[in-house]
């Protein structure tokens, strides 16, 4: 394969392990029309893989994440986690949203402890130890008793990340969690997330419309086409970590995938429309 970036496009029938999405379609009834969000989407995610779903606004990537989380049901098709159909939300799949969605009446520690109610076998002391561990992991050991309104946007997202990680889910689902942050804070959180992922190797499915962010974070970038959402192509990103979102080699991959997103090919990773 020629070209500068050499992003390797891979077929969608790679061996499944952790998550399997099979021919999922989803539509929403509006007042005057029915909008098809997803059309026959199939996708496999391996154990410990970091997969980024990337595409323009309205391409159904967040809808797919909600289905994987068990917050929505597909009109047709099915989703399997560890070989079992997903019927609803579960502590083995934790979700992190664009907004931190923290409880303002609880302090930092209280918000993380709240997620540990999903682990009823833990004692209160064990819950506190787990919460402290994850707050240290995200660099908030000095802010464990801070009120939420006292925290910056980036710090709030760190609390949300600690809250999602604390129940030790098998899969972490992240819906544009850094999209509302300034560039410098977002870059810092890219580094934090890569460090945490390399240490714990959680299976992560990350939604973004930012191609550079997807290339910075993902082992694989899954490209969606809009209206209705379909898997347009998949690209492996073999760059070593930690990655810098402004790095030159990363930019080559991002440019190449952006061209594919626009429907243009440069020969090194040709656009490939997935079969429905």
N, C-alpha and C positions, 0 to 999 in steps of 0.2 A: 504494500500500500504506500503510495507516494505522498508528498506534501510535507509541511513543516511540523504540524502537531501530531499527526499519526494517531488521532483518537480512533480507537478500534471499535467499530460498530459490531454489535453482537446480536444474534437471533434471540427471539423471545422464548425459545424452548430450552433454555439452559436449565440444568437439573434443579428442581425445587427442593427446599429444605424447610425453611422457617415459615414462609408465607407463600400461598398460591392464590392468585386471582384468576378465575376462569370465566371468560366471556361475559363479563359484567356490563350490564346496561342500566342506566338510570335516567329517568325523566322527571320533571317537575311541572305540575299543573299551575299555570298562572291564570290571571283573571280572563285574559283574552286568547291565550295560546298555551300550548304545551312545549316546554323547552327540553330538548334532549341534551343532558349533561355528559353522559358517557355512552359509548356505543361499542359493545363487544370488546371490552378491554381485558387482556390477559397479561399476567406478569408474575414472575417468580422472584422471591428474595431469599438468598441463602443465609444460613446461620452466621451471625456476627457481621453481616454485610451492611455497609452504609450506602443507601440508595437515595438519590435525589430525583424527585419528580419535578420536571421543569416545563414551563410552557407559558403562553400569554394568559392574562386574566380571562376567566370564563371558560377555560379548557377542561374543567372537571377534575383537576388534580386534588383540590380540597374535598370535593365530593367523594372521590375515591378514598381519601384518607379517613373521612367520616364513616364510610362503609367498613373499612378495615378496623376502625375503632369500635364498631358496633353501634354507632349513633344513628346510622341510616341503614336501610335495607335495600338491596338492589332489586330492580324490577325483574331482572333475569340474570342467570349466571350464579356463581357462588364464590365465597372466599373462605379459604382454609388456613388456619394457624396451627402449626405442628400437626397437620393432617386432620384436624377437627374443624367442622364448619363453625364459623363465627355467627352466633345467634344474638349477641348483645354485648354491651360493655363488659370489661373484665379487668381485674388488677394485673393480669399478665400483659396487658397492652395499655400503656399510659400515654396520654395526649398532652401536648404543649402547644398553646395557641399563640397568635400574633400578639395579643394583649396578655399581660401576665395573669389576669383573672385571679388575683390574690384576694383574700378576705381582709378588708381594711380594719376590721375590729380585732384581728389577731396580729401579733407581732411576727417577726421573721420566723422564729422558732415555732410559734403556734401554727403557722401556715404549713410548715413541713410536717409537723406532728399530725396535722389533720389528715394528710394522705396516708399515714401509718395506721389509721383506723381500719384500713383494708387488710391489716395483719393482726387479727384479734388474738392470736396466740402469743404475741409479744407482751411482756410486762411493761409497765410505765417507764421503768428505768431503761429497759432495752430500747424502747421507742426513742427515748431522749438520746441515748448513745448513737443510734442510727441517724437521727436528725442532725446531731452535731457532726457526725462523720461527713455527711453529704454537704452540709453548709461549709465545712472546711474545704471539701473537695472543690467547691465552686468559688472559694476565696472570700467567704463571708464570715469567717470565724470572729471578727471584731464587731459584727452587726447582728448577732443572734437575738438580741433583745430590742432591736430597733423597730420602731413603728413603720408601717408600710409607706406612709406619706413622707417619711424622712429619707427614703431611698430614691436614688436616681432610676431612670428607666432601665438602664443596663443592669443595675443591682436587682431590680424587681424581676427581670428575666432570669437572673442567676438564682433567685429564690424559687421561681417557677421551675427551673431545671432541677434544682435540688429536690423539690416536692415531687416531681415526676420520677426521679431516680430512686428516691427513698424506699418505695415498696419493692424495689428490685424486680421490675417488670422484665419479661422476656423480650419485649419489643417496645421501642420508644418511637412515638409518632409525633412529628413536629410540623406544625402548619404555619409557615412563614414566621417563625418566632423572633427573627431579628429585623423584620421588614420595617418596623416603625422607629428604629434606633438610628442615631447619627452614624456616619461612616466610621469614625474612630472607635466608638463603642462596639459597633458591629464587628469590626476587625478583631478586637480583643476577644469577643465571644466566639468568633471562629476559632481562635487559638485555644480557648478554654475547652470548647466542644471536641476539637481534635485530640487534645491531651486526654480528656476523659474517655473518649472512645478508644483510643489506643491502649489505655490502661484496663478497661473493662470489657471491651469488644461487644457492646450491646448491639443487637440488630436495630438499625435506625432507618426509618422512612421519613424523609425530609422534603417538604413541599416548598418550592420557591419559584418566582418568575425571573430571578436574577441568575443568568447563565454563569457569570463569574463565581457567584456564591456556590452554585451547584458543583462546578469544577473544583473549587477550593476544598469542598467538604467530602464529596462522594467518591466511593469506589466505582460507582456507575451512575451515569446520568440517563434518565428515561425521559425522552422528549415527547410531549403531547401536542397534538394538533387541535385547533379550536373548533367548536360548534359543528358537530358534537365532538367530545373528547375521545380521541383514539391514540394508541401508542404509535408514534410516528417512527421512532428509532431508539436504540439503546447504545450507549457509548461507555466503554471502560476507560477509566482515568488511572493510568499506572504511575502517576507521579508520586515520589516519596513524600512522607509527612515528617514534620509539619509543613503545611503549604501556606504561602502568603497570597492573599487575593490579588495583590498587585504584582506578583511575580511574572517575569517575562515568559517563561515556559508555560505557565498556567494560562496566560493571555492567549497564546497560540491555540490551545484547546478551546477556550471560550469563543474566540473568533470563528473557529471552524464550526462549532456547534450552533452558534448564532446564525451563520450562513445557512445551515441546514434548516433552522427554525424559520428562516425567511423564504425557504424553498429554493435556495441557491446552493450549488455544489461546487467544491474546488478540486475534487478529485482525490483528496486524501482520506476523506470519510464521507462517502456519497450518501445523499439523502435516500432513505428507504421507507416507503410507506408500508406499514404493517398490514397484513391481511386481516380483515374483520373476522 
